[in-house]
Amino acid sequence: WLRAELDRAWRRHGDGLAASLRVAAGRPSPTLAELSRLAVPAGIGTCTDDPIHPTKVASEWATALPRGVLGETTLTALGADRESLGRATVLAFLKALETP
């Protein structure tokens, strides 16, 4: 299912996808210190079984953000329910809204 989804999604980007990914890869991610200065609510979604986007990083970001909350699902769940990651992220954001 994942290959089919990536094939479908990536084709829409056309020839610009590779260049866009190279640009994104060349940009540094925010540091934990930078994240700690953001006082806005933030929901961060993660698939705990995704080896490409480690939950460890998502957890570190959620911990660093003063109003960050982590929402979890799995790639297996995402395969059965394409909305599961978005739902986990939105629910995390709603919890973050309750954080003073």
TIVOTI-789597 format. One record per residue: residue in three letters; chain; x negated, y negated, z negated of N, C-alpha, C in turn. Coordinates in nm, 3 decimals. Each point is the difference from the previous one (the first is absolute). Example, Ala and Ser with C-alpha at 12.3 -4.5 7.8 and 13.67 -1.06 7.14 Angstrom:
residues 2
PT/ALA/A/-1.319/0.569/-0.780/0.089/-0.119/0.000/-0.090/-0.120/0.000
PT/SER/A/0.035/-0.105/0.072/-0.082/-0.119/-0.006/0.077/-0.109/-0.073
***
This chain:
residues 100
PT/TRP/A/-0.082/0.119/0.000/0.082/-0.119/0.000/-0.086/-0.126/0.000
PT/LEU/A/-0.112/0.005/-0.072/-0.083/-0.120/-0.009/-0.060/-0.036/0.135
PT/ARG/A/-0.047/0.099/0.072/-0.056/-0.028/0.133/0.105/-0.061/0.091
PT/ALA/A/0.119/0.057/-0.001/0.108/-0.053/0.084/0.032/-0.145/-0.038
PT/GLU/A/0.002/-0.028/-0.129/0.030/-0.136/-0.046/-0.109/-0.098/0.042
PT/LEU/A/-0.126/0.039/-0.018/-0.110/-0.088/0.040/-0.002/-0.022/0.151
PT/ASP/A/0.024/0.107/0.076/0.006/-0.014/0.146/0.108/-0.101/0.040
PT/ARG/A/0.116/0.013/-0.062/0.111/-0.090/0.032/-0.034/-0.144/-0.039
PT/ALA/A/-0.048/-0.018/-0.121/-0.026/-0.135/-0.051/-0.117/-0.066/0.072
PT/TRP/A/-0.106/0.074/0.020/-0.121/-0.059/0.058/0.017/-0.035/0.147
PT/ARG/A/0.081/0.074/0.073/0.022/-0.030/0.142/0.061/-0.139/0.020
PT/ARG/A/0.079/-0.043/-0.095/0.063/-0.132/0.012/-0.101/-0.113/-0.004
PT/HIS/A/-0.117/0.026/-0.057/-0.104/-0.103/-0.009/-0.079/-0.015/0.129
PT/GLY/A/0.010/0.098/0.087/-0.068/-0.007/0.129/-0.151/-0.009/-0.013
PT/ASP/A/-0.061/-0.068/0.096/-0.146/-0.008/0.008/-0.061/-0.081/-0.114
PT/GLY/A/0.077/-0.079/-0.068/-0.053/-0.084/-0.106/-0.022/0.071/-0.132
PT/LEU/A/0.046/0.125/-0.012/-0.010/0.069/-0.128/-0.144/0.019/-0.045
PT/ALA/A/-0.085/0.051/0.088/-0.139/0.026/-0.038/-0.070/-0.129/-0.044
PT/ALA/A/0.020/-0.106/0.074/-0.062/-0.128/-0.036/0.053/-0.050/-0.134
PT/SER/A/0.129/0.014/-0.022/0.059/-0.044/-0.127/-0.054/0.079/-0.118
PT/LEU/A/-0.017/0.131/0.019/-0.054/0.083/-0.108/-0.145/-0.035/-0.029
PT/ARG/A/-0.076/-0.033/0.104/-0.139/-0.042/-0.021/-0.007/-0.131/-0.079
PT/VAL/A/0.087/-0.093/0.033/0.004/-0.128/-0.073/0.036/0.026/-0.146
PT/ALA/A/0.102/0.080/-0.023/0.042/0.029/-0.137/-0.111/0.069/-0.078
PT/ALA/A/-0.070/0.093/0.063/-0.107/0.073/-0.068/-0.116/-0.092/-0.037
PT/GLY/A/-0.015/-0.109/0.072/-0.108/-0.094/-0.028/0.032/-0.101/-0.108
PT/ARG/A/0.122/0.001/-0.048/0.042/-0.094/-0.103/-0.014/0.064/-0.138
PT/PRO/A/-0.056/-0.072/-0.096/-0.012/0.058/-0.135/0.136/0.002/-0.069
PT/SER/A/0.020/0.100/-0.082/0.122/0.002/-0.081/-0.021/-0.093/-0.118
PT/PRO/A/0.109/-0.042/-0.063/-0.017/-0.087/-0.117/-0.069/0.076/-0.113
PT/THR/A/-0.077/-0.070/-0.078/-0.064/0.062/-0.116/0.102/0.011/-0.114
PT/LEU/A/-0.031/0.085/-0.096/0.089/0.012/-0.115/0.007/-0.132/-0.077
PT/ALA/A/-0.109/-0.073/-0.004/0.000/-0.132/-0.066/0.093/-0.096/0.072
PT/GLU/A/-0.002/0.002/0.132/0.090/-0.087/0.078/0.145/0.040/-0.024
PT/LEU/A/0.027/0.130/-0.001/0.136/0.046/-0.025/0.048/-0.040/-0.139
PT/SER/A/-0.090/-0.001/-0.096/0.039/-0.032/-0.138/0.047/-0.144/-0.016
PT/ARG/A/-0.028/-0.083/0.098/0.042/-0.141/-0.007/0.135/-0.024/0.069
PT/LEU/A/0.059/0.102/0.056/0.130/-0.015/0.068/0.111/0.027/-0.100
PT/ALA/A/0.081/-0.099/-0.024/0.105/0.012/-0.102/0.137/0.033/0.059
PT/VAL/A/0.002/0.047/0.122/0.127/0.032/0.065/0.033/0.148/-0.021
PT/PRO/A/0.128/0.035/-0.004/0.035/0.142/-0.011/-0.043/0.074/0.126
PT/ALA/A/-0.050/0.122/-0.019/-0.046/0.080/0.114/0.033/0.146/-0.022
PT/GLY/A/0.068/0.059/0.096/0.023/0.144/0.001/-0.097/0.062/0.099
PT/ILE/A/-0.072/0.101/-0.044/-0.097/0.068/0.086/0.044/0.144/0.015
PT/GLY/A/0.017/0.043/0.124/0.042/0.137/0.027/-0.118/0.087/0.039
PT/THR/A/0.005/0.126/-0.041/-0.106/0.094/0.035/0.058/0.140/0.020
PT/CYS/A/-0.063/0.074/0.089/0.028/0.143/0.014/-0.114/0.072/-0.071
PT/THR/A/0.031/0.070/-0.106/-0.103/0.058/-0.085/-0.083/0.108/0.070
PT/ASP/A/0.049/0.053/0.110/-0.073/0.103/0.073/-0.060/-0.052/0.131
PT/ASP/A/-0.015/-0.131/0.012/-0.056/-0.061/0.121/-0.151/-0.018/-0.018
PT/PRO/A/-0.082/0.076/0.074/-0.145/-0.011/-0.017/-0.060/-0.126/0.064
PT/ILE/A/0.073/-0.065/0.088/-0.050/-0.117/0.071/0.021/-0.128/-0.082
PT/HIS/A/0.110/-0.006/-0.072/0.034/-0.117/-0.082/0.009/0.047/-0.146
PT/PRO/A/-0.112/0.005/-0.071/-0.003/0.062/-0.133/0.088/-0.068/-0.104
PT/THR/A/0.073/0.081/-0.073/0.082/-0.050/-0.110/-0.087/-0.069/-0.104
PT/LYS/A/-0.123/0.043/-0.017/-0.091/-0.063/-0.096/-0.013/-0.149/0.029
PT/VAL/A/-0.013/-0.038/0.126/-0.011/-0.142/0.037/0.131/-0.072/-0.028
PT/ALA/A/0.111/0.061/0.038/0.131/-0.063/-0.026/0.020/-0.021/-0.149
PT/SER/A/-0.040/0.098/-0.079/0.014/-0.011/-0.145/-0.089/-0.111/-0.057
PT/GLU/A/-0.122/-0.009/0.050/-0.090/-0.108/-0.044/0.058/-0.136/0.034
PT/TRP/A/0.057/-0.012/0.119/0.060/-0.128/0.040/0.119/-0.033/-0.090
PT/ALA/A/0.086/0.098/-0.024/0.118/-0.024/-0.084/-0.041/-0.038/-0.142
PT/THR/A/-0.105/0.061/-0.050/-0.050/-0.032/-0.133/-0.061/-0.140/-0.004
PT/ALA/A/-0.072/-0.036/0.104/-0.065/-0.132/0.005/0.100/-0.113/0.011
PT/LEU/A/0.107/0.021/0.072/0.102/-0.103/0.018/0.077/-0.017/-0.131
PT/PRO/A/0.007/-0.120/-0.054/0.070/-0.021/-0.127/0.145/0.049/0.002
PT/ARG/A/0.064/-0.009/0.115/0.139/0.043/0.012/0.013/0.110/0.104
PT/GLY/A/-0.102/0.085/0.009/0.000/0.108/0.097/0.059/0.128/-0.057
PT/VAL/A/0.077/0.069/0.083/0.059/0.129/-0.038/-0.022/0.096/0.116
PT/LEU/A/-0.039/0.123/-0.033/-0.026/0.103/0.100/0.122/0.088/0.018
PT/GLY/A/0.038/0.022/0.126/0.106/0.094/0.034/-0.060/0.115/0.078
PT/GLU/A/0.037/0.123/-0.036/-0.062/0.117/0.062/0.100/0.087/0.072
PT/THR/A/-0.049/0.061/0.107/0.070/0.107/0.071/-0.110/0.088/0.059
PT/THR/A/0.038/0.087/0.092/-0.098/0.088/0.065/0.022/-0.002/0.151
PT/LEU/A/-0.102/0.042/0.073/0.016/0.015/0.145/0.104/0.106/0.031
PT/THR/A/0.007/0.103/-0.084/0.101/0.104/0.019/0.140/-0.060/-0.010
PT/ALA/A/0.022/-0.083/-0.102/0.130/-0.066/-0.015/0.025/-0.094/0.117
PT/LEU/A/-0.103/-0.070/0.044/0.014/-0.093/0.112/0.039/0.074/0.128
PT/GLY/A/-0.051/0.122/0.016/0.037/0.080/0.116/0.147/0.036/0.001
PT/ALA/A/0.056/0.022/-0.118/0.141/0.036/-0.011/0.091/-0.123/-0.005
PT/ASP/A/-0.054/-0.110/-0.049/0.079/-0.123/-0.018/-0.088/-0.119/0.033
PT/ARG/A/0.013/-0.054/0.120/-0.088/-0.106/0.048/0.010/-0.128/-0.082
PT/GLU/A/0.101/-0.011/-0.082/0.017/-0.121/-0.082/-0.061/0.014/-0.139
PT/SER/A/-0.055/0.116/-0.032/-0.045/0.025/-0.138/-0.113/-0.093/-0.044
PT/LEU/A/-0.094/-0.031/0.088/-0.109/-0.090/-0.039/0.051/-0.143/-0.018
PT/GLY/A/0.083/-0.045/0.091/0.058/-0.134/-0.014/0.083/-0.011/-0.126
PT/ARG/A/0.077/0.105/-0.030/0.083/-0.001/-0.121/-0.088/-0.005/-0.125
PT/ALA/A/-0.106/0.080/-0.003/-0.091/0.000/-0.116/-0.062/-0.138/-0.019
PT/THR/A/-0.034/-0.065/0.111/-0.062/-0.133/-0.007/0.100/-0.105/-0.047
PT/VAL/A/0.120/0.003/0.054/0.103/-0.097/-0.041/0.037/0.020/-0.148
PT/LEU/A/0.012/0.124/-0.043/0.031/0.025/-0.141/-0.113/-0.050/-0.090
PT/ALA/A/-0.124/0.017/0.044/-0.113/-0.053/-0.076/0.007/-0.153/-0.005
PT/PHE/A/0.034/-0.061/0.111/0.014/-0.147/0.003/0.110/-0.047/-0.095
PT/LEU/A/0.112/0.070/0.000/0.110/-0.038/-0.090/-0.044/0.011/-0.146
PT/LYS/A/-0.078/0.102/-0.032/-0.054/0.011/-0.137/-0.098/-0.114/-0.028
PT/ALA/A/-0.078/-0.037/0.101/-0.096/-0.110/-0.017/0.073/-0.131/-0.028
PT/LEU/A/0.118/-0.017/0.057/0.078/-0.122/-0.025/0.037/-0.013/-0.148
PT/GLU/A/0.011/0.113/-0.068/0.036/0.000/-0.142/-0.121/-0.024/-0.091
PT/THR/A/-0.120/0.001/0.058/-0.122/-0.019/-0.077/-0.027/-0.149/-0.017
PT/PRO/A/-0.010/-0.046/-0.125/-0.023/-0.145/-0.021/-0.140/-0.043/0.044
***
